[in-house]
């Protein structure tokens, strides 16, 4: 690898580390809420006491609320499946384009 490329890679690594570390110190004591929390607060402001129409399926089956770790795990699995499908489709499109170029060359 050239010296110029090494410098670029090193600068990018440092930038990535700074992007990850700076918010830890700059946002100390900040509260982060989810859109679900904001939505439920707004509904309570508008309609007063709100009662959901249904409860989540897994909470009904388990007779209680799911731990946060399990919810995070399910969310990550869904994300992984979506990324896998997206990568598969992009790979298929790339290979199709490559095969079409090879056919045109013949």
N, C-alpha and C positions, 0 to 999 in steps of 0.2 A: 504494500500500500504506500502511496506517495505521502510525503510529509504534509502536503496541503490537505489531502483527504483525512489524515490522522488528526490534523488540527480541527477540521470541520466536525469530525465524529466526536472529538473530545469536547468541543464547544457545545454540541447538541446534548451530550450526556450531562454536562454541567447545567445547561438550561433546564433539562428535564428534572434534575435533582432539585434545582431551585424552585421550579414550579410546584413540586411536591412538598417542599419543606417550608417555604415562606408562608403559606396560608396557616400552617400550624401555629406560628407565632403572631401573625398579623390579625388573625381572627379569634384570639383567645377570648373565651367567655361568650362567643356568639352562639345564638340558638338557631338551630336549623329545624324547620318544620316541613312536613310533607304537604303535598297538594290535598291529600285526603283530610288532613287536620284543618287546613284553611277552608276547604269546602264544607266540612261539618260545622265549623264555627259560623260561616256565612249563612247556612241553612237555619241554624238556631237563631240567628239574629232576625231573619226574615219571618220564619214560621213559629218561633218560640220552641216549645218542646217537640222534638222530632223523634218518631219511632220508625226504625227501618222496616221495609216490607218483608225482608227475609234475612236469614243469617247465613254466613259462609258454610258451605257443604262440609268441609273438614272439621270445623268447629262443632257442627251438629253431630257428626259421626263420633267425635272424640269426647263429647260432653264437656267442652271447655275451650278456652282460647289457646291457640297455637303459640308456642314460644317464639320469640323474635328470631332466633337462630333458624328455626324450621322455615319460617316465612322467607328469610333471606336465602336459604338453600333452595326452596322452590322457585324463587325469583331468578336465582343464578342458573338453575337448570333450564328454565324457560329461555333465558338469554342465550345459553349455550346452544340450545336447539335452534333458535332463530338464526344465530350466527352460522351454525353448521349448514342450514338450508341456504342462506345467502351465499356462503362461500361455495357450496356445491353448484348453485345456479351460475355464479360468476365464472367458475372454472369451466362449466359446460359451454358457456358463451365464448370464452377465450379459446377453448379447443375447437369449437365449431368455426370460429373465424380463422384459426390457423389451418384447419383442414380445407376450408374454402380457398384460401390463398395457395395451398399446395395443389389443389385441383386446377386452379387457373394457370398455374405455372406449367402444368403438363400439357 
